[in-house]
């Protein structure tokens, strides 16, 4: 489900931004994993080893291959106002766009001009040790079809450096968010999009012993949906989707070289819903785990990234429901065919919660690719495409989503940049219990102002 933003017709707009920004959500098949792992041990490490202040080797430093987007972030690192030991960084984005199917309609697509504004404030510490950061993001979208939505997302986090190799971290977040129309069941038409609240918190640690690094994390995420209203005025109740998920994870890395490490990770989760039978027809409460093994690497000037493969299992509290098990994968590779070009490939396969009537879970397989080209130091051109396949448990339904986008960004100066994007997305749902199928074409131009 959409994690942030107000893209109401679909998550395609936010997916474009994620793919073209080289988001760290990867994908790839078993054959690709095998070939990359082989390359890790055959290529070797021909660069100087990264050093730490006391002259030792930092075996887990991975900044030897900055991507096109990494360099863009570095150029804006010193923006903002300095307030004692902090940097205050405000940002305003304004976009004018068009969608030919703003409500993700299956039979009666409605075109609309789209006006978007996003006000964001980041506060970051600039201390020599420890870290504290916070952000407030308020994206707003307005359509000429007489509705609008505003999200509010606040986050606070930090890190406490106990000694040279040990640190603890933690944070909390809250969001009032708007769900895209594309997540609605087939045939359901609402007068306004659904709203929901998210509340989250996490705490973790990281300990490094020369070539070994251990990390752990415990997190909680609560989703609270607000009932909607159908176009005929009747209520549309979604309290059955209110859920609290708690996760616990551990990970161990062993550095083979200063640029390559192997890892094993394990994460357990519990999902508890506010409503259980007889208040609802289906009990969706469950427990599960995921185990991955893989490699993290930064090889020569060719590529960097991380790939992990393993196994997942999710069991349900309701008697007689079959446990979901299968192949799990997660990773991302950045390939640098040229100093000015970054190709990002990602893959993920995992079990997720399903919101369709009668279904408790689905297996989601995602794949994406994005290319960034630094035509000039201040001009970045991008193309991206993504594919997603969802197979539902307990019901006969399979969903396929495909997106393709192209865009560009021109940095007029340190404080002002202009962008333009165009894209196409479609969703196809099949099976006896099929969901919503639709297509959407979008385009936008915008400006971003920073200080």
C-alpha positions as CSV (number, residue, x, y, z in Angstrom):
1,X,0.0,0.0,0.0
2,X,1.1,3.5,-0.5
3,X,3.5,4.6,2.2
4,X,3.4,8.3,1.6
5,X,2.2,11.1,-0.6
6,X,-1.2,11.9,-2.1
7,X,-1.1,10.2,-5.5
8,X,-4.8,9.2,-5.5
9,X,-5.3,7.5,-8.8
10,X,-2.4,5.1,-8.3
11,X,1.0,4.8,-6.7
12,X,2.6,5.2,-10.2
13,X,3.7,8.8,-9.6
14,X,5.5,7.9,-6.3
15,X,6.9,4.8,-8.0
16,X,8.4,6.9,-10.7
17,X,10.2,9.0,-8.1
18,X,11.4,6.0,-6.3
19,X,12.8,4.2,-9.4
20,X,14.5,7.3,-11.0
21,X,16.0,8.2,-7.6
22,X,17.7,4.9,-7.4
23,X,15.7,3.7,-4.4
24,X,17.4,1.0,-2.4
25,X,14.7,-1.6,-3.1
26,X,16.2,-4.2,-5.4
27,X,15.2,-7.2,-7.4
28,X,16.8,-10.0,-9.4
29,X,16.4,-13.7,-10.1
30,X,18.4,-16.7,-8.8
31,X,20.6,-16.8,-11.9
32,X,21.6,-13.2,-11.4
33,X,22.4,-13.8,-7.8
34,X,24.7,-16.6,-8.6
35,X,26.5,-14.7,-11.3
36,X,27.0,-11.7,-9.1
37,X,28.3,-13.8,-6.1
38,X,30.7,-15.5,-8.5
39,X,31.9,-12.1,-9.8
40,X,32.5,-11.0,-6.2
41,X,35.1,-13.6,-5.5
42,X,36.7,-13.6,-9.0
43,X,37.1,-9.9,-9.6
44,X,38.9,-9.1,-6.3
45,X,39.6,-5.6,-4.9
46,X,41.9,-3.4,-6.9
47,X,41.3,-0.1,-5.1
48,X,42.9,1.3,-2.0
49,X,41.2,0.1,1.1
50,X,39.0,2.6,3.0
51,X,40.6,3.8,6.2
52,X,39.3,5.0,9.5
53,X,40.7,7.7,11.7
54,X,43.1,5.4,13.7
55,X,44.6,4.0,10.5
56,X,42.7,0.7,10.4
57,X,40.6,-0.6,7.6
58,X,36.8,0.2,7.5
59,X,35.5,-3.1,6.1
60,X,31.9,-1.9,5.7
61,X,32.3,1.5,4.1
62,X,30.5,1.6,0.7
63,X,30.9,5.1,-0.8
64,X,33.5,4.3,-3.4
65,X,31.0,4.4,-6.3
66,X,28.8,7.5,-6.0
67,X,25.8,7.2,-8.3
68,X,24.3,10.1,-10.4
69,X,21.8,10.7,-7.6
70,X,24.4,10.4,-4.9
71,X,26.4,13.3,-6.4
72,X,23.2,15.3,-6.6
73,X,22.6,14.8,-2.9
74,X,26.2,15.8,-2.1
75,X,25.9,19.1,-4.0
76,X,22.9,20.0,-1.8
77,X,24.4,18.8,1.5
78,X,25.4,22.3,2.6
79,X,22.1,23.9,1.9
80,X,20.0,25.2,4.7
81,X,20.3,27.5,7.7
82,X,22.8,26.7,10.5
83,X,21.2,26.8,13.9
84,X,23.8,26.1,16.5
85,X,24.6,22.4,16.1
86,X,21.8,21.8,13.6
87,X,21.0,22.4,9.9
88,X,17.5,23.5,9.1
89,X,16.6,22.7,5.5
90,X,13.3,23.9,4.1
91,X,12.0,22.8,0.7
92,X,8.9,23.6,-1.4
93,X,7.8,21.7,-4.5
94,X,5.1,22.9,-6.9
95,X,3.8,20.8,-9.8
96,X,1.2,21.1,-12.5
97,X,0.1,17.8,-14.0
98,X,-2.5,15.9,-16.0
99,X,-4.0,12.5,-15.5
100,X,-6.4,10.8,-18.0
101,X,-7.9,8.5,-15.3
102,X,-7.6,10.3,-11.9
103,X,-9.9,7.9,-10.0
104,X,-8.5,4.7,-11.5
105,X,-11.9,3.9,-13.0
106,X,-12.4,0.6,-14.9
107,X,-15.2,1.8,-17.2
108,X,-15.5,5.6,-17.0
109,X,-12.1,7.2,-16.8
110,X,-12.1,10.9,-15.9
111,X,-9.4,13.2,-16.9
112,X,-8.2,16.0,-14.7
113,X,-5.6,18.7,-14.2
114,X,-3.6,18.0,-11.1
115,X,-2.1,20.7,-8.8
116,X,0.4,19.5,-6.3
117,X,2.3,21.3,-3.6
118,X,4.8,19.7,-1.1
119,X,6.2,21.6,1.9
120,X,9.0,19.9,3.7
121,X,11.3,20.8,6.6
122,X,14.3,18.8,7.7
123,X,16.3,19.3,10.8
124,X,19.7,17.5,11.0
125,X,22.5,17.6,13.6
126,X,26.1,18.4,12.5
127,X,27.8,17.0,15.5
128,X,31.1,15.1,15.4
129,X,29.5,12.1,17.2
130,X,25.9,11.0,17.6
131,X,23.1,12.1,15.4
132,X,19.6,13.6,15.7
133,X,17.3,14.3,12.8
134,X,13.6,15.1,12.2
135,X,11.3,16.0,9.4
136,X,7.8,17.3,8.7
137,X,6.4,16.7,5.2
138,X,3.0,18.1,4.0
139,X,2.1,17.1,0.5
140,X,-1.2,18.4,-1.0
141,X,-2.9,17.5,-4.2
142,X,-5.9,19.2,-5.9
143,X,-7.9,18.0,-8.9
144,X,-10.3,20.0,-11.1
145,X,-12.7,17.1,-10.5
146,X,-13.6,18.8,-7.2
147,X,-11.6,17.0,-4.6
148,X,-8.3,17.3,-2.9
149,X,-6.2,15.7,-0.2
150,X,-3.5,16.7,2.2
151,X,-1.1,14.4,4.0
152,X,0.9,15.1,7.1
153,X,4.0,13.0,7.8
154,X,6.3,13.6,10.8
155,X,9.5,11.7,11.7
156,X,12.1,11.9,14.4
157,X,15.2,9.7,14.8
158,X,18.7,9.6,16.2
159,X,21.8,7.6,16.9
160,X,23.9,7.3,20.0
161,X,27.6,6.4,19.5
162,X,28.6,4.5,22.6
163,X,32.2,3.8,21.5
164,X,34.1,3.4,18.2
165,X,32.3,0.1,17.2
166,X,29.0,0.3,19.0
167,X,26.0,2.5,18.4
168,X,22.3,2.4,19.2
169,X,19.5,4.1,17.2
170,X,15.8,4.7,17.5
171,X,13.0,6.8,16.2
172,X,9.3,7.4,15.8
173,X,6.9,8.5,13.1
174,X,3.3,9.6,12.6
175,X,1.4,10.1,9.3
176,X,-2.1,11.1,8.2
177,X,-2.1,9.7,4.7
178,X,-4.4,9.2,1.7
179,X,-4.8,5.9,-0.1
180,X,-4.7,5.7,-3.9
181,X,-8.0,4.9,-5.6
182,X,-6.3,2.0,-7.2
183,X,-6.4,0.0,-4.0
184,X,-10.2,0.0,-3.9
185,X,-12.1,-3.3,-4.7
186,X,-13.5,-3.6,-8.2
187,X,-16.8,-1.7,-8.6
188,X,-16.4,0.5,-5.5
189,X,-16.6,4.2,-6.1
190,X,-16.0,6.7,-3.2
191,X,-16.9,10.3,-3.0
192,X,-13.5,11.0,-1.5
193,X,-10.3,8.8,-1.2
194,X,-9.8,6.8,2.0
195,X,-7.6,8.3,4.8
196,X,-5.6,6.4,7.3
197,X,-3.2,7.1,10.2
198,X,0.2,5.4,10.6
199,X,2.1,5.4,13.9
200,X,5.5,3.8,14.1
201,X,8.6,3.4,16.3
202,X,11.8,1.5,16.2
203,X,15.0,0.8,18.2
204,X,18.2,-0.9,17.1
205,X,21.9,-1.4,17.6
206,X,25.0,-2.0,15.5
207,X,28.3,-3.5,16.7
208,X,31.4,-3.9,14.6
209,X,34.3,-6.2,15.5
210,X,37.0,-5.7,12.8
211,X,35.6,-7.9,10.0
212,X,32.3,-8.8,11.8
213,X,29.3,-6.5,12.1
214,X,26.1,-7.4,14.1
215,X,22.9,-5.4,13.9
216,X,19.5,-5.7,15.4
217,X,16.2,-3.9,15.2
218,X,12.7,-4.0,16.7
219,X,9.9,-2.0,15.2
220,X,6.2,-1.4,15.4
221,X,3.8,0.0,12.8
222,X,0.1,0.6,13.4
223,X,-2.4,1.5,10.6
224,X,-5.8,2.9,11.5
225,X,-8.2,3.4,8.5
226,X,-11.0,5.9,8.5
227,X,-14.3,4.8,7.0
228,X,-15.2,6.3,3.6
229,X,-18.4,7.2,1.9
230,X,-19.7,5.7,-1.3
231,X,-20.9,8.0,-4.2
232,X,-24.5,7.0,-3.3
233,X,-24.1,8.4,0.2
234,X,-23.8,5.0,2.1
235,X,-20.9,4.4,4.4
236,X,-17.9,2.3,3.3
237,X,-16.5,0.6,6.5
238,X,-12.8,-0.5,6.5
239,X,-12.2,-1.1,10.2
240,X,-11.2,-4.7,9.3
241,X,-8.0,-3.3,7.9
242,X,-6.8,-1.7,11.1
243,X,-3.7,-3.7,12.0
244,X,-0.6,-3.5,14.3
245,X,2.6,-5.2,13.0
246,X,5.6,-5.8,15.3
247,X,8.9,-7.0,13.8
248,X,12.2,-8.2,15.3
249,X,15.3,-8.6,13.1
250,X,19.0,-9.6,13.5
251,X,21.7,-9.5,10.9
252,X,25.4,-10.6,10.9
253,X,27.9,-9.5,8.2
254,X,31.4,-10.9,7.6
255,X,33.8,-8.9,5.5
256,X,35.7,-11.0,3.0
257,X,37.6,-7.9,1.7
258,X,37.3,-4.2,2.4
259,X,34.7,-4.0,-0.4
260,X,32.8,-7.3,-0.1
261,X,30.9,-8.9,2.8
262,X,28.6,-11.8,3.2
263,X,25.6,-11.6,5.5
264,X,22.8,-13.7,7.0
265,X,19.6,-12.0,8.4
266,X,16.5,-13.2,10.1
267,X,13.3,-11.3,10.9
268,X,10.1,-12.4,12.7
269,X,6.8,-10.6,12.6
270,X,3.4,-10.6,14.2
271,X,0.3,-9.0,12.7
272,X,-2.7,-8.3,15.0
273,X,-6.0,-6.8,13.7
274,X,-8.4,-4.7,15.8
275,X,-11.3,-6.8,14.6
276,X,-11.6,-10.6,14.7
277,X,-14.5,-13.0,14.2
278,X,-17.4,-12.8,14.8
279,X,-17.0,-9.0,14.2
280,X,-15.5,-9.9,10.8
281,X,-15.8,-13.0,8.6
282,X,-12.0,-13.7,8.3
283,X,-9.4,-13.8,11.0
284,X,-6.2,-12.3,9.5
285,X,-4.0,-12.4,12.5
286,X,-0.7,-14.1,11.8
287,X,2.9,-14.7,12.7
288,X,5.9,-15.3,10.3
289,X,9.5,-15.0,9.6
290,X,12.0,-14.5,6.8
291,X,15.6,-15.7,6.5
292,X,18.1,-14.4,3.9
293,X,21.7,-15.0,3.0
294,X,23.6,-12.9,0.5
295,X,26.4,-10.4,-0.2
296,X,27.0,-6.7,0.0
297,X,29.6,-5.3,-2.4
298,X,31.3,-2.3,-3.9
299,X,33.4,-3.7,-6.8
300,X,36.0,-1.7,-8.7
301,X,34.3,1.0,-10.6
302,X,31.8,-1.4,-12.2
303,X,29.0,-2.0,-9.7
304,X,27.8,-1.9,-6.1
305,X,24.8,-3.2,-4.2
306,X,23.4,-6.0,-2.1
307,X,21.6,-9.2,-2.9
308,X,19.9,-11.7,-0.6
309,X,17.9,-14.9,-1.1
310,X,16.2,-17.2,1.3
311,X,12.9,-18.4,2.6
312,X,9.7,-17.0,4.1
313,X,6.8,-18.5,6.1
314,X,3.6,-16.9,7.4
315,X,1.2,-18.9,9.6
316,X,-2.4,-17.8,10.6
317,X,-4.2,-18.0,13.8
318,X,-7.4,-19.3,12.3
319,X,-7.4,-23.2,12.3
320,X,-7.3,-24.9,9.0
321,X,-5.7,-22.1,7.0
322,X,-2.6,-23.3,5.1
323,X,0.8,-21.7,6.0
324,X,2.3,-19.5,3.3
325,X,5.9,-20.5,2.5
326,X,8.2,-19.9,-0.4
327,X,11.3,-18.4,-1.9
328,X,12.2,-14.9,-0.7
329,X,14.6,-12.4,-2.3
330,X,15.6,-8.8,-1.8
331,X,18.4,-6.7,-3.2
332,X,19.6,-3.9,-5.5
333,X,22.5,-3.5,-7.9
334,X,23.8,-0.3,-9.3
335,X,25.9,-0.6,-12.5
336,X,28.1,2.2,-13.7
337,X,28.7,1.7,-17.5
338,X,30.0,5.2,-17.6
339,X,31.0,7.9,-15.1
340,X,27.8,9.8,-16.1
341,X,25.4,6.9,-16.2
342,X,23.9,4.8,-13.4
343,X,21.7,1.8,-14.0
344,X,19.8,0.6,-11.0
345,X,18.1,-2.9,-11.0
346,X,16.0,-4.1,-8.0
347,X,14.0,-7.1,-7.0
348,X,12.0,-8.2,-4.0
349,X,9.8,-11.3,-3.3
350,X,7.9,-11.6,0.0
351,X,4.6,-12.4,1.6
352,X,2.4,-9.4,2.5
353,X,-1.0,-8.8,4.0
354,X,-4.0,-8.8,1.7
355,X,-6.9,-6.5,1.9
356,X,-9.2,-8.2,-0.6
357,X,-12.4,-9.7,0.8
358,X,-11.8,-13.3,1.8
359,X,-8.0,-13.1,1.5
360,X,-5.5,-13.1,4.3
361,X,-2.2,-12.8,2.4
362,X,-0.5,-12.4,-0.9
363,X,2.9,-13.2,-2.4
364,X,4.3,-10.1,-4.0
365,X,7.1,-10.2,-6.6
366,X,8.5,-6.8,-7.7
367,X,11.1,-5.9,-10.3
368,X,12.3,-2.5,-11.5
369,X,15.0,-0.8,-13.5
370,X,16.0,2.8,-13.7
371,X,18.6,4.7,-15.7
372,X,20.0,8.1,-14.7
373,X,22.1,10.1,-17.2
374,X,24.1,13.2,-16.0
375,X,23.9,15.1,-19.3
376,X,25.4,18.1,-17.6
377,X,26.4,18.6,-14.0
378,X,23.0,20.3,-13.5
379,X,20.9,18.3,-15.9
380,X,19.8,14.7,-15.1
381,X,17.7,12.7,-17.5
382,X,16.0,9.5,-16.3
383,X,13.9,6.6,-17.5
384,X,12.4,3.9,-15.3
385,X,10.1,0.9,-15.5
386,X,8.6,-1.4,-12.9
387,X,6.7,-4.7,-12.8
388,X,4.7,-6.2,-10.0
389,X,2.9,-9.5,-9.7
390,X,0.6,-10.3,-6.7
391,X,-0.8,-13.8,-6.1
392,X,-3.5,-14.0,-3.4
393,X,-3.9,-16.8,-1.0
394,X,-7.3,-18.3,-0.1
395,X,-9.0,-16.7,-3.2
396,X,-8.6,-17.0,-7.0
397,X,-7.0,-13.6,-7.9
398,X,-3.7,-12.5,-9.5
399,X,-2.8,-8.8,-10.1
400,X,-0.2,-7.5,-12.5
401,X,1.1,-3.9,-12.5
402,X,3.4,-2.3,-15.0
403,X,4.8,1.2,-15.2
404,X,7.1,3.2,-17.4
405,X,8.3,6.7,-17.0
406,X,10.7,9.3,-18.4
407,X,11.7,12.6,-17.0
408,X,14.4,15.2,-16.5
409,X,15.6,17.7,-13.9
410,X,17.4,21.0,-14.5
411,X,19.2,22.6,-11.6
412,X,19.0,26.3,-12.4
413,X,21.1,27.2,-9.3
414,X,21.8,25.8,-5.8
415,X,18.3,26.7,-4.6
416,X,16.1,26.2,-7.7
417,X,15.4,23.3,-10.0
418,X,12.8,22.5,-12.6
419,X,11.5,19.1,-13.6
420,X,9.3,17.4,-16.2
421,X,7.8,13.9,-16.2
422,X,5.6,11.7,-18.4
423,X,4.5,8.2,-17.8
424,X,2.1,5.3,-18.3
425,X,0.8,2.7,-15.8
426,X,-1.7,-0.1,-15.9
427,X,-3.1,-2.7,-13.6
428,X,-4.7,-6.0,-14.7
429,X,-6.6,-8.3,-12.2
430,X,-7.5,-11.9,-13.2
431,X,-9.3,-14.8,-11.5
432,X,-12.7,-15.6,-10.2
433,X,-12.3,-13.0,-7.5
434,X,-10.7,-10.4,-9.7
435,X,-10.1,-6.9,-8.5
436,X,-9.8,-3.5,-10.3
437,X,-8.2,-3.2,-13.8
438,X,-7.4,0.1,-15.4
439,X,-4.8,2.2,-17.2
440,X,-3.5,5.7,-16.6
441,X,-1.3,8.2,-18.5
442,X,0.2,11.1,-16.5
443,X,2.4,14.1,-17.2
444,X,3.7,17.0,-15.1
445,X,6.1,19.9,-14.9
446,X,7.3,21.4,-11.6
447,X,9.7,23.5,-9.7
448,X,11.6,22.8,-6.4
449,X,12.8,25.6,-4.2
450,X,15.3,24.9,-1.4
451,X,17.3,26.9,1.0
